[in-house]
Amino acid sequence: MARMHTKKKGRSRSRKPLMESASNDSGLSKEQISELVEGYAKQGMGPALIGEKLKREHKVMYIRQATGQRLMTILKEKGMAGQIPPDMLQLMKKAVGIRAHLVKNNKDVHGKVRLGRVESKIWRLSKYYMRTGSLPKGWRYDPQQAELLIRGKA
């Protein structure tokens, strides 16, 4: 898929190395890894932070190869996944921050353009998530509700 706000095609990305077997250098079992994931989620960490912590502290390089499941699948099974997907939540957080900046600096034209781009990404993602069933069909992005949601989490 092409990038949204550049003229590039968007084919460049990092790729994981091919591995024949799931080498788990950490020495942790599947159950221990899922318990760690659950514990970190109870502490309020997001999926990206959980993955980083498992890599750095427990030497679990690829959760999917070690457990046979993705991180979000583990969180959903434990009932710890949020109602809004994490990437959309991060975009909403960014939009709330830009809106707060624009209240103080209402002549910031570049900030207004950036806000439009971020909200465009949110709308595009919401269509995708409604189509896949991660969000309810009638869900709509509302900046005031997003601000309440983000302020409540922070």
KOLGUGU-398659 format. One record per residue: residue in three letters; x, y, z of N, C-alpha, C, CB in turn. Coordinates in nm, 2 decimals, padded with zeros to 4 digits. Glycine has a CB too. Example, Ala and Ser with C-alpha at 12.3 -4.5 7.8 and 13.67 -1.06 7.14 Angstrom:
REM residues 2
+--------+--------+--------+--------+--------+--------+--------+--------+--------+--------+--------+--------+--------+
! vextor !    n.X !    n.Y !    n.Z !   ca.X !   ca.Y !   ca.Z !    c.X !    c.Y !    c.Z !   cb.X !   cb.Y !   cb.Z !
+--------+--------+--------+--------+--------+--------+--------+--------+--------+--------+--------+--------+--------+
!    ALA !  01.32 ! -00.57 !  00.78 !  01.23 ! -00.45 !  00.78 !  01.32 ! -00.33 !  00.78 !  01.13 ! -00.45 !  00.90 !
!    SER !  01.28 ! -00.22 !  00.71 !  01.37 ! -00.11 !  00.71 !  01.29 !  00.00 !  00.79 !  01.41 ! -00.06 !  00.57 !
+--------+--------+--------+--------+--------+--------+--------+--------+--------+--------+--------+--------+--------+
***
This chain:
REM residues 154
+--------+--------+--------+--------+--------+--------+--------+--------+--------+--------+--------+--------+--------+
! vextor !    n.X !    n.Y !    n.Z !   ca.X !   ca.Y !   ca.Z !    c.X !    c.Y !    c.Z !   cb.X !   cb.Y !   cb.Z !
+--------+--------+--------+--------+--------+--------+--------+--------+--------+--------+--------+--------+--------+
!    MET !  00.08 ! -00.12 !  00.00 !  00.00 !  00.00 !  00.00 !  00.09 !  00.12 !  00.00 ! -00.10 !  00.00 !  00.12 !
!    ALA !  00.05 !  00.23 ! -00.06 !  00.12 !  00.35 ! -00.07 !  00.12 !  00.43 !  00.06 !  00.07 !  00.44 ! -00.19 !
!    ARG !  00.21 !  00.51 !  00.08 !  00.21 !  00.59 !  00.20 !  00.11 !  00.70 !  00.18 !  00.35 !  00.66 !  00.22 !
!    MET !  00.06 !  00.75 !  00.30 ! -00.05 !  00.85 !  00.29 !  00.00 !  00.99 !  00.25 ! -00.12 !  00.86 !  00.42 !
!    HIS !  00.10 !  01.04 !  00.31 !  00.13 !  01.18 !  00.30 !  00.27 !  01.20 !  00.23 !  00.12 !  01.25 !  00.43 !
!    THR !  00.31 !  01.11 !  00.16 !  00.44 !  01.12 !  00.08 !  00.41 !  01.07 ! -00.06 !  00.56 !  01.06 !  00.15 !
!    LYS !  00.51 !  01.09 ! -00.15 !  00.49 !  01.04 ! -00.28 !  00.56 !  00.90 ! -00.30 !  00.55 !  01.13 ! -00.38 !
!    LYS !  00.61 !  00.84 ! -00.19 !  00.68 !  00.72 ! -00.20 !  00.58 !  00.60 ! -00.20 !  00.77 !  00.70 ! -00.08 !
!    LYS !  00.62 !  00.49 ! -00.25 !  00.53 !  00.37 ! -00.26 !  00.52 !  00.30 ! -00.13 !  00.59 !  00.28 ! -00.37 !
!    GLY !  00.61 !  00.31 ! -00.04 !  00.60 !  00.24 !  00.09 !  00.64 !  00.10 !  00.09 !  00.46 !  00.25 !  00.13 !
!    ARG !  00.73 !  00.06 !  00.00 !  00.77 ! -00.08 !  00.00 !  00.89 ! -00.11 !  00.09 !  00.81 ! -00.13 ! -00.14 !
!    SER !  00.96 ! -00.01 !  00.13 !  01.08 ! -00.03 !  00.21 !  01.04 ! -00.05 !  00.36 !  01.17 !  00.09 !  00.20 !
!    ARG !  01.09 ! -00.16 !  00.42 !  01.07 ! -00.19 !  00.56 !  01.17 ! -00.29 !  00.61 !  00.92 ! -00.25 !  00.57 !
!    SER !  01.18 ! -00.30 !  00.74 !  01.27 ! -00.40 !  00.79 !  01.20 ! -00.54 !  00.79 !  01.31 ! -00.36 !  00.94 !
!    ARG !  01.27 ! -00.64 !  00.77 !  01.22 ! -00.78 !  00.76 !  01.29 ! -00.86 !  00.86 !  01.23 ! -00.84 !  00.62 !
!    LYS !  01.21 ! -00.95 !  00.93 !  01.27 ! -01.04 !  01.03 !  01.35 ! -01.15 !  00.96 !  01.16 ! -01.10 !  01.12 !
!    PRO !  01.46 ! -01.19 !  01.01 !  01.53 ! -01.30 !  00.95 !  01.46 ! -01.43 !  00.95 !  01.67 ! -01.32 !  01.02 !
!    LEU !  01.48 ! -01.51 !  00.85 !  01.41 ! -01.64 !  00.84 !  01.47 ! -01.74 !  00.94 !  01.42 ! -01.70 !  00.69 !
!    MET !  01.39 ! -01.81 !  01.01 !  01.44 ! -01.91 !  01.11 !  01.36 ! -02.04 !  01.08 !  01.42 ! -01.86 !  01.25 !
!    GLU !  01.44 ! -02.15 !  01.08 !  01.37 ! -02.28 !  01.06 !  01.30 ! -02.32 !  01.18 !  01.47 ! -02.38 !  01.02 !
!    SER !  01.36 ! -02.30 !  01.30 !  01.30 ! -02.35 !  01.42 !  01.29 ! -02.23 !  01.52 !  01.38 ! -02.46 !  01.49 !
!    ALA !  01.20 ! -02.24 !  01.61 !  01.17 ! -02.13 !  01.71 !  01.28 ! -02.15 !  01.81 !  01.03 ! -02.14 !  01.77 !
!    SER !  01.39 ! -02.07 !  01.80 !  01.50 ! -02.08 !  01.90 !  01.46 ! -01.98 !  02.01 !  01.63 ! -02.05 !  01.83 !
!    ASN !  01.45 ! -02.03 !  02.13 !  01.42 ! -01.95 !  02.24 !  01.54 ! -01.95 !  02.33 !  01.29 ! -02.01 !  02.32 !
!    ASP !  01.62 ! -01.84 !  02.32 !  01.74 ! -01.83 !  02.40 !  01.71 ! -01.80 !  02.55 !  01.83 ! -01.72 !  02.34 !
!    SER !  01.59 ! -01.76 !  02.58 !  01.56 ! -01.71 !  02.71 !  01.55 ! -01.83 !  02.81 !  01.43 ! -01.63 !  02.71 !
!    GLY !  01.51 ! -01.95 !  02.76 !  01.49 ! -02.06 !  02.85 !  01.36 ! -02.06 !  02.92 !  01.60 ! -02.06 !  02.95 !
!    LEU !  01.27 ! -01.97 !  02.88 !  01.14 ! -01.96 !  02.94 !  01.04 ! -02.04 !  02.86 !  01.09 ! -01.81 !  02.94 !
!    SER !  00.94 ! -02.10 !  02.93 !  00.84 ! -02.18 !  02.86 !  00.73 ! -02.09 !  02.81 !  00.78 ! -02.29 !  02.95 !
!    LYS !  00.64 ! -02.14 !  02.73 !  00.53 ! -02.06 !  02.68 !  00.44 ! -02.01 !  02.79 !  00.44 ! -02.15 !  02.58 !
!    GLU !  00.42 ! -02.09 !  02.89 !  00.33 ! -02.04 !  03.00 !  00.40 ! -01.93 !  03.08 !  00.30 ! -02.16 !  03.09 !
!    GLN !  00.53 ! -01.94 !  03.10 !  00.60 ! -01.84 !  03.17 !  00.60 ! -01.70 !  03.09 !  00.75 ! -01.88 !  03.20 !
!    ILE !  00.61 ! -01.71 !  02.96 !  00.61 ! -01.59 !  02.88 !  00.47 ! -01.53 !  02.89 !  00.65 ! -01.62 !  02.73 !
!    SER !  00.37 ! -01.61 !  02.88 !  00.23 ! -01.55 !  02.88 !  00.20 ! -01.49 !  03.02 !  00.13 ! -01.66 !  02.85 !
!    GLU !  00.26 ! -01.55 !  03.13 !  00.24 ! -01.50 !  03.26 !  00.32 ! -01.36 !  03.27 !  00.30 ! -01.59 !  03.37 !
!    LEU !  00.44 ! -01.35 !  03.21 !  00.51 ! -01.23 !  03.21 !  00.43 ! -01.12 !  03.14 !  00.65 ! -01.24 !  03.15 !
!    VAL !  00.37 ! -01.16 !  03.02 !  00.29 ! -01.06 !  02.94 !  00.17 ! -01.02 !  03.03 !  00.24 ! -01.13 !  02.81 !
!    GLU !  00.11 ! -01.11 !  03.10 ! -00.01 ! -01.07 !  03.18 !  00.03 ! -00.98 !  03.29 ! -00.08 ! -01.20 !  03.23 !
!    GLY !  00.14 ! -01.01 !  03.36 !  00.19 ! -00.92 !  03.47 !  00.23 ! -00.78 !  03.42 !  00.31 ! -00.99 !  03.53 !
!    TYR !  00.29 ! -00.77 !  03.31 !  00.32 ! -00.64 !  03.25 !  00.20 ! -00.56 !  03.21 !  00.42 ! -00.65 !  03.14 !
!    ALA !  00.10 ! -00.63 !  03.16 ! -00.02 ! -00.57 !  03.12 ! -00.10 ! -00.52 !  03.24 ! -00.11 ! -00.66 !  03.04 !
!    LYS ! -00.09 ! -00.59 !  03.35 ! -00.16 ! -00.55 !  03.48 ! -00.09 ! -00.42 !  03.53 ! -00.16 ! -00.66 !  03.58 !
!    GLN !  00.04 ! -00.41 !  03.50 !  00.11 ! -00.29 !  03.55 !  00.08 ! -00.16 !  03.46 !  00.26 ! -00.31 !  03.54 !
!    GLY !  00.00 ! -00.19 !  03.35 ! -00.04 ! -00.07 !  03.27 !  00.04 ! -00.05 !  03.15 ! -00.05 !  00.05 !  03.35 !
!    MET !  00.13 ! -00.14 !  03.11 !  00.21 ! -00.13 !  03.00 !  00.13 ! -00.16 !  02.87 !  00.34 ! -00.22 !  03.01 !
!    GLY !  00.17 ! -00.10 !  02.76 !  00.11 ! -00.12 !  02.63 !  00.18 ! -00.24 !  02.56 !  00.11 !  00.00 !  02.54 !
!    PRO !  00.12 ! -00.29 !  02.45 !  00.19 ! -00.40 !  02.38 !  00.33 ! -00.38 !  02.34 !  00.10 ! -00.44 !  02.27 !
!    ALA !  00.35 ! -00.26 !  02.28 !  00.49 ! -00.23 !  02.23 !  00.59 ! -00.23 !  02.35 !  00.49 ! -00.09 !  02.16 !
!    LEU !  00.55 ! -00.17 !  02.46 !  00.64 ! -00.17 !  02.58 !  00.66 ! -00.31 !  02.64 !  00.58 ! -00.07 !  02.68 !
!    ILE !  00.56 ! -00.39 !  02.63 !  00.57 ! -00.53 !  02.68 !  00.67 ! -00.60 !  02.59 !  00.44 ! -00.60 !  02.68 !
!    GLY !  00.66 ! -00.59 !  02.46 !  00.75 ! -00.65 !  02.37 !  00.90 ! -00.61 !  02.39 !  00.71 ! -00.63 !  02.23 !
!    GLU !  00.92 ! -00.48 !  02.41 !  01.05 ! -00.43 !  02.43 !  01.11 ! -00.48 !  02.56 !  01.05 ! -00.27 !  02.44 !
!    LYS !  01.03 ! -00.49 !  02.67 !  01.07 ! -00.53 !  02.80 !  01.11 ! -00.68 !  02.79 !  00.97 ! -00.51 !  02.90 !
!    LEU !  01.03 ! -00.76 !  02.72 !  01.06 ! -00.90 !  02.70 !  01.19 ! -00.92 !  02.63 !  00.95 ! -00.98 !  02.63 !
!    LYS !  01.22 ! -00.84 !  02.53 !  01.34 ! -00.85 !  02.45 !  01.46 ! -00.81 !  02.54 !  01.33 ! -00.76 !  02.33 !
!    ARG !  01.45 ! -00.70 !  02.61 !  01.57 ! -00.65 !  02.68 !  01.60 ! -00.73 !  02.81 !  01.55 ! -00.51 !  02.71 !
!    GLU !  01.49 ! -00.76 !  02.89 !  01.52 ! -00.82 !  03.02 !  01.52 ! -00.97 !  03.02 !  01.42 ! -00.77 !  03.11 !
!    HIS !  01.44 ! -01.03 !  02.93 !  01.42 ! -01.17 !  02.93 !  01.47 ! -01.24 !  02.81 !  01.27 ! -01.21 !  02.95 !
!    LYS !  01.53 ! -01.17 !  02.72 !  01.59 ! -01.22 !  02.59 !  01.49 ! -01.31 !  02.51 !  01.71 ! -01.31 !  02.63 !
!    VAL !  01.36 ! -01.27 !  02.51 !  01.27 ! -01.33 !  02.42 !  01.26 ! -01.24 !  02.30 !  01.12 ! -01.34 !  02.49 !
!    MET !  01.33 ! -01.29 !  02.19 !  01.34 ! -01.20 !  02.07 !  01.21 ! -01.19 !  02.00 !  01.45 ! -01.26 !  01.98 !
!    TYR !  01.14 ! -01.31 !  01.97 !  01.02 ! -01.31 !  01.89 !  00.91 ! -01.38 !  01.97 !  01.04 ! -01.37 !  01.75 !
!    ILE !  00.82 ! -01.31 !  02.02 !  00.71 ! -01.37 !  02.11 !  00.63 ! -01.48 !  02.03 !  00.62 ! -01.27 !  02.16 !
!    ARG !  00.61 ! -01.45 !  01.90 !  00.53 ! -01.54 !  01.82 !  00.60 ! -01.67 !  01.80 !  00.49 ! -01.47 !  01.69 !
!    GLN !  00.73 ! -01.67 !  01.78 !  00.80 ! -01.79 !  01.76 !  00.82 ! -01.87 !  01.89 !  00.94 ! -01.76 !  01.70 !
!    ALA !  00.83 ! -01.80 !  02.00 !  00.85 ! -01.86 !  02.13 !  00.72 ! -01.92 !  02.18 !  00.90 ! -01.77 !  02.23 !
!    THR !  00.60 ! -01.86 !  02.16 !  00.48 ! -01.91 !  02.21 !  00.38 ! -01.96 !  02.11 !  00.41 ! -01.80 !  02.28 !
!    GLY !  00.40 ! -01.93 !  01.98 !  00.31 ! -01.97 !  01.88 !  00.19 ! -01.88 !  01.87 !  00.26 ! -02.11 !  01.91 !
!    GLN !  00.19 ! -01.77 !  01.94 !  00.08 ! -01.67 !  01.94 !  00.14 ! -01.53 !  01.93 ! -00.01 ! -01.69 !  02.06 !
!    ARG !  00.06 ! -01.44 !  01.88 !  00.10 ! -01.30 !  01.88 !  00.08 ! -01.24 !  02.02 !  00.03 ! -01.22 !  01.77 !
!    LEU !  00.14 ! -01.13 !  02.04 !  00.13 ! -01.07 !  02.17 ! -00.02 ! -01.02 !  02.20 !  00.22 ! -00.95 !  02.18 !
!    MET ! -00.08 ! -00.96 !  02.10 ! -00.22 ! -00.92 !  02.11 ! -00.31 ! -01.04 !  02.13 ! -00.26 ! -00.84 !  01.99 !
!    THR ! -00.28 ! -01.15 !  02.07 ! -00.37 ! -01.27 !  02.09 ! -00.36 ! -01.31 !  02.23 ! -00.33 ! -01.38 !  01.99 !
!    ILE ! -00.24 ! -01.31 !  02.29 ! -00.22 ! -01.35 !  02.43 ! -00.30 ! -01.25 !  02.52 ! -00.07 ! -01.35 !  02.47 !
!    LEU ! -00.29 ! -01.12 !  02.49 ! -00.36 ! -01.03 !  02.57 ! -00.51 ! -01.04 !  02.56 ! -00.32 ! -00.88 !  02.53 !
!    LYS ! -00.56 ! -01.07 !  02.44 ! -00.71 ! -01.09 !  02.42 ! -00.76 ! -01.21 !  02.50 ! -00.74 ! -01.10 !  02.27 !
!    GLU ! -00.68 ! -01.32 !  02.49 ! -00.72 ! -01.44 !  02.57 ! -00.73 ! -01.42 !  02.72 ! -00.62 ! -01.55 !  02.54 !
!    LYS ! -00.64 ! -01.33 !  02.77 ! -00.64 ! -01.30 !  02.91 ! -00.74 ! -01.19 !  02.95 ! -00.50 ! -01.25 !  02.96 !
!    GLY ! -00.80 ! -01.13 !  02.84 ! -00.90 ! -01.03 !  02.86 ! -00.84 ! -00.89 !  02.90 ! -01.00 ! -01.07 !  02.97 !
!    MET ! -00.71 ! -00.87 !  02.86 ! -00.64 ! -00.75 !  02.89 ! -00.62 ! -00.66 !  02.78 ! -00.51 ! -00.79 !  02.95 !
!    ALA ! -00.67 ! -00.69 !  02.66 ! -00.66 ! -00.60 !  02.54 ! -00.76 ! -00.49 !  02.56 ! -00.68 ! -00.68 !  02.41 !
!    GLY ! -00.72 ! -00.37 !  02.52 ! -00.81 ! -00.26 !  02.52 ! -00.92 ! -00.26 !  02.42 ! -00.73 ! -00.13 !  02.51 !
!    GLN ! -01.02 ! -00.18 !  02.43 ! -01.13 ! -00.18 !  02.34 ! -01.08 ! -00.11 !  02.21 ! -01.25 ! -00.10 !  02.39 !
!    ILE ! -00.99 ! -00.02 !  02.21 ! -00.94 !  00.05 !  02.10 ! -00.80 ! -00.01 !  02.07 ! -00.93 !  00.21 !  02.12 !
!    PRO ! -00.77 ! -00.04 !  01.94 ! -00.64 ! -00.09 !  01.91 ! -00.52 !  00.00 !  01.95 ! -00.63 ! -00.13 !  01.76 !
!    PRO ! -00.41 ! -00.05 !  01.99 ! -00.30 !  00.04 !  02.04 ! -00.25 !  00.14 !  01.94 ! -00.19 ! -00.05 !  02.08 !
!    ASP ! -00.24 !  00.11 !  01.81 ! -00.19 !  00.20 !  01.71 ! -00.28 !  00.32 !  01.70 ! -00.16 !  00.14 !  01.58 !
!    MET ! -00.41 !  00.29 !  01.70 ! -00.51 !  00.40 !  01.69 ! -00.50 !  00.49 !  01.82 ! -00.65 !  00.35 !  01.67 !
!    LEU ! -00.48 !  00.42 !  01.93 ! -00.48 !  00.50 !  02.06 ! -00.36 !  00.59 !  02.06 ! -00.47 !  00.40 !  02.18 !
!    GLN ! -00.24 !  00.55 !  02.00 ! -00.13 !  00.64 !  01.99 ! -00.15 !  00.75 !  01.90 ! -00.01 !  00.56 !  01.94 !
!    LEU ! -00.22 !  00.73 !  01.79 ! -00.26 !  00.84 !  01.70 ! -00.35 !  00.94 !  01.77 ! -00.32 !  00.79 !  01.57 !
!    MET ! -00.45 !  00.89 !  01.84 ! -00.54 !  00.97 !  01.91 ! -00.47 !  01.06 !  02.02 ! -00.65 !  00.89 !  01.98 !
!    LYS ! -00.37 !  00.99 !  02.08 ! -00.29 !  01.07 !  02.18 ! -00.21 !  01.18 !  02.12 ! -00.19 !  00.97 !  02.25 !
!    LYS ! -00.16 !  01.15 !  02.00 ! -00.09 !  01.26 !  01.92 ! -00.18 !  01.37 !  01.88 ! -00.02 !  01.20 !  01.80 !
!    ALA ! -00.30 !  01.34 !  01.84 ! -00.40 !  01.44 !  01.80 ! -00.44 !  01.52 !  01.92 ! -00.52 !  01.37 !  01.73 !
!    VAL ! -00.46 !  01.46 !  02.03 ! -00.50 !  01.54 !  02.15 ! -00.39 !  01.64 !  02.19 ! -00.53 !  01.44 !  02.27 !
!    GLY ! -00.26 !  01.59 !  02.18 ! -00.15 !  01.68 !  02.21 ! -00.14 !  01.80 !  02.11 ! -00.02 !  01.60 !  02.20 !
!    ILE ! -00.16 !  01.77 !  01.98 ! -00.16 !  01.88 !  01.88 ! -00.27 !  01.98 !  01.91 ! -00.17 !  01.82 !  01.74 !
!    ARG ! -00.39 !  01.92 !  01.94 ! -00.50 !  02.01 !  01.97 ! -00.47 !  02.10 !  02.09 ! -00.63 !  01.93 !  01.99 !
!    ALA ! -00.41 !  02.05 !  02.19 ! -00.38 !  02.13 !  02.31 ! -00.28 !  02.23 !  02.27 ! -00.32 !  02.04 !  02.42 !
!    HIS ! -00.18 !  02.20 !  02.18 ! -00.09 !  02.30 !  02.14 ! -00.15 !  02.41 !  02.06 !  00.02 !  02.23 !  02.05 !
!    LEU ! -00.25 !  02.37 !  01.97 ! -00.32 !  02.47 !  01.89 ! -00.41 !  02.57 !  01.97 ! -00.40 !  02.40 !  01.78 !
!    VAL ! -00.45 !  02.52 !  02.09 ! -00.53 !  02.61 !  02.17 ! -00.44 !  02.73 !  02.22 ! -00.59 !  02.54 !  02.29 !
!    LYS ! -00.32 !  02.70 !  02.25 ! -00.23 !  02.81 !  02.29 ! -00.17 !  02.88 !  02.18 ! -00.11 !  02.75 !  02.38 !
!    ASN ! -00.15 !  02.81 !  02.07 ! -00.08 !  02.88 !  01.95 ! -00.17 !  02.86 !  01.83 !  00.06 !  02.81 !  01.92 !
!    ASN ! -00.27 !  02.94 !  01.82 ! -00.37 !  02.93 !  01.72 ! -00.33 !  02.97 !  01.58 ! -00.50 !  03.00 !  01.76 !
!    LYS ! -00.21 !  03.03 !  01.57 ! -00.16 !  03.08 !  01.44 ! -00.06 !  02.98 !  01.38 ! -00.10 !  03.21 !  01.45 !
!    ASP ! -00.04 !  02.87 !  01.44 !  00.05 !  02.76 !  01.40 ! -00.01 !  02.69 !  01.28 !  00.09 !  02.67 !  01.51 !
!    VAL !  00.02 !  02.73 !  01.16 ! -00.04 !  02.67 !  01.04 !  00.01 !  02.53 !  01.02 !  00.00 !  02.76 !  00.92 !
!    HIS !  00.14 !  02.51 !  01.04 !  00.20 !  02.38 !  01.03 !  00.14 !  02.28 !  01.12 !  00.35 !  02.38 !  01.04 !
!    GLY !  00.11 !  02.33 !  01.24 !  00.04 !  02.24 !  01.34 ! -00.10 !  02.20 !  01.30 !  00.03 !  02.31 !  01.48 !
!    LYS ! -00.17 !  02.29 !  01.23 ! -00.30 !  02.26 !  01.18 ! -00.29 !  02.16 !  01.07 ! -00.37 !  02.39 !  01.13 !
!    VAL ! -00.19 !  02.17 !  00.99 ! -00.18 !  02.07 !  00.88 ! -00.14 !  01.94 !  00.94 ! -00.07 !  02.12 !  00.78 !
!    ARG ! -00.06 !  01.94 !  01.03 ! -00.02 !  01.81 !  01.10 ! -00.14 !  01.74 !  01.17 !  00.09 !  01.83 !  01.20 !
!    LEU ! -00.22 !  01.82 !  01.23 ! -00.34 !  01.77 !  01.29 ! -00.43 !  01.71 !  01.19 ! -00.42 !  01.88 !  01.37 !
!    GLY ! -00.45 !  01.77 !  01.08 ! -00.53 !  01.72 !  00.97 ! -00.48 !  01.58 !  00.92 ! -00.54 !  01.81 !  00.85 !
!    ARG ! -00.34 !  01.57 !  00.91 ! -00.28 !  01.45 !  00.87 ! -00.30 !  01.34 !  00.97 ! -00.13 !  01.47 !  00.84 !
!    VAL ! -00.28 !  01.37 !  01.09 ! -00.30 !  01.27 !  01.20 ! -00.45 !  01.22 !  01.21 ! -00.26 !  01.32 !  01.34 !
!    GLU ! -00.54 !  01.31 !  01.20 ! -00.68 !  01.27 !  01.20 ! -00.72 !  01.20 !  01.08 ! -00.77 !  01.40 !  01.22 !
!    SER ! -00.66 !  01.23 !  00.97 ! -00.69 !  01.15 !  00.84 ! -00.64 !  01.01 !  00.86 ! -00.61 !  01.22 !  00.72 !
!    LYS ! -00.53 !  00.99 !  00.93 ! -00.48 !  00.85 !  00.96 ! -00.58 !  00.78 !  01.05 ! -00.34 !  00.85 !  01.02 !
!    ILE ! -00.63 !  00.85 !  01.15 ! -00.73 !  00.79 !  01.24 ! -00.85 !  00.75 !  01.17 ! -00.76 !  00.89 !  01.35 !
!    TRP ! -00.91 !  00.83 !  01.08 ! -01.03 !  00.80 !  01.01 ! -01.00 !  00.68 !  00.92 ! -01.08 !  00.92 !  00.93 !
!    ARG ! -00.89 !  00.68 !  00.85 ! -00.85 !  00.56 !  00.76 ! -00.84 !  00.43 !  00.84 ! -00.72 !  00.59 !  00.69 !
!    LEU ! -00.77 !  00.44 !  00.96 ! -00.76 !  00.32 !  01.04 ! -00.89 !  00.28 !  01.10 ! -00.66 !  00.35 !  01.16 !
!    SER ! -00.98 !  00.37 !  01.13 ! -01.11 !  00.33 !  01.19 ! -01.19 !  00.26 !  01.09 ! -01.18 !  00.46 !  01.24 !
!    LYS ! -01.18 !  00.29 !  00.96 ! -01.25 !  00.22 !  00.86 ! -01.20 !  00.08 !  00.85 ! -01.24 !  00.29 !  00.72 !
!    TYR ! -01.07 !  00.06 !  00.86 ! -01.01 ! -00.07 !  00.85 ! -01.05 ! -00.16 !  00.97 ! -00.86 ! -00.06 !  00.85 !
!    TYR ! -01.05 ! -00.10 !  01.09 ! -01.08 ! -00.17 !  01.21 ! -01.23 ! -00.20 !  01.22 ! -01.04 ! -00.09 !  01.33 !
!    MET ! -01.31 ! -00.12 !  01.17 ! -01.46 ! -00.15 !  01.16 ! -01.48 ! -00.27 !  01.06 ! -01.54 ! -00.03 !  01.12 !
!    ARG ! -01.41 ! -00.27 !  00.95 ! -01.42 ! -00.37 !  00.86 ! -01.37 ! -00.51 !  00.91 ! -01.34 ! -00.34 !  00.73 !
!    THR ! -01.27 ! -00.51 !  00.99 ! -01.21 ! -00.63 !  01.05 ! -01.28 ! -00.67 !  01.18 ! -01.07 ! -00.62 !  01.07 !
!    GLY ! -01.36 ! -00.59 !  01.23 ! -01.44 ! -00.62 !  01.35 ! -01.37 ! -00.58 !  01.48 ! -01.46 ! -00.77 !  01.35 !
!    SER ! -01.26 ! -00.51 !  01.48 ! -01.19 ! -00.47 !  01.60 ! -01.26 ! -00.36 !  01.67 ! -01.04 ! -00.43 !  01.57 !
!    LEU ! -01.33 ! -00.28 !  01.59 ! -01.42 ! -00.17 !  01.64 ! -01.56 ! -00.20 !  01.60 ! -01.37 ! -00.03 !  01.59 !
!    PRO ! -01.66 ! -00.15 !  01.68 ! -01.80 ! -00.17 !  01.64 ! -01.83 ! -00.09 !  01.52 ! -01.89 ! -00.12 !  01.76 !
!    LYS ! -01.93 ! -00.13 !  01.44 ! -01.96 ! -00.08 !  01.31 ! -01.99 !  00.07 !  01.32 ! -02.08 ! -00.15 !  01.25 !
!    GLY ! -02.06 !  00.12 !  01.42 ! -02.10 !  00.26 !  01.42 ! -02.00 !  00.35 !  01.49 ! -02.23 !  00.27 !  01.49 !
!    TRP ! -01.88 !  00.30 !  01.51 ! -01.78 !  00.38 !  01.59 ! -01.73 !  00.50 !  01.51 ! -01.66 !  00.30 !  01.62 !
!    ARG ! -01.72 !  00.62 !  01.58 ! -01.68 !  00.74 !  01.51 ! -01.57 !  00.81 !  01.60 ! -01.79 !  00.84 !  01.48 !
!    TYR ! -01.48 !  00.87 !  01.53 ! -01.37 !  00.94 !  01.61 ! -01.43 !  01.08 !  01.65 ! -01.24 !  00.96 !  01.52 !
!    ASP ! -01.43 !  01.11 !  01.77 ! -01.47 !  01.24 !  01.82 ! -01.36 !  01.30 !  01.91 ! -01.60 !  01.22 !  01.91 !
!    PRO ! -01.31 !  01.42 !  01.87 ! -01.19 !  01.47 !  01.94 ! -01.21 !  01.49 !  02.09 ! -01.15 !  01.60 !  01.88 !
!    GLN ! -01.33 !  01.53 !  02.13 ! -01.36 !  01.56 !  02.27 ! -01.36 !  01.42 !  02.35 ! -01.50 !  01.63 !  02.29 !
!    GLN ! -01.42 !  01.32 !  02.29 ! -01.42 !  01.19 !  02.35 ! -01.28 !  01.13 !  02.36 ! -01.51 !  01.09 !  02.28 !
!    ALA ! -01.20 !  01.16 !  02.25 ! -01.06 !  01.11 !  02.25 ! -00.98 !  01.18 !  02.36 ! -00.99 !  01.14 !  02.11 !
!    GLU ! -01.01 !  01.31 !  02.38 ! -00.93 !  01.38 !  02.49 ! -00.97 !  01.32 !  02.63 ! -00.96 !  01.53 !  02.48 !
!    LEU ! -01.10 !  01.30 !  02.65 ! -01.14 !  01.24 !  02.78 ! -01.08 !  01.10 !  02.80 ! -01.29 !  01.23 !  02.78 !
!    LEU ! -01.07 !  01.02 !  02.69 ! -01.01 !  00.89 !  02.70 ! -00.86 !  00.89 !  02.73 ! -01.04 !  00.81 !  02.57 !
!    ILE ! -00.79 !  00.98 !  02.66 ! -00.65 !  00.99 !  02.68 ! -00.62 !  01.05 !  02.81 ! -00.59 !  01.08 !  02.57 !
!    ARG ! -00.69 !  01.15 !  02.85 ! -00.66 !  01.21 !  02.99 ! -00.69 !  01.12 !  03.10 ! -00.75 !  01.34 !  03.00 !
!    GLY ! -00.79 !  01.03 !  03.08 ! -00.82 !  00.93 !  03.18 ! -00.72 !  00.82 !  03.19 ! -00.96 !  00.86 !  03.15 !
!    LYS ! -00.65 !  00.79 !  03.08 ! -00.54 !  00.69 !  03.09 ! -00.41 !  00.75 !  03.14 ! -00.52 !  00.63 !  02.95 !
!    ALA ! -00.39 !  00.88 !  03.12 ! -00.26 !  00.93 !  03.16 ! -00.25 !  00.96 !  03.31 ! -00.23 !  01.06 !  03.08 !
+--------+--------+--------+--------+--------+--------+--------+--------+--------+--------+--------+--------+--------+
***
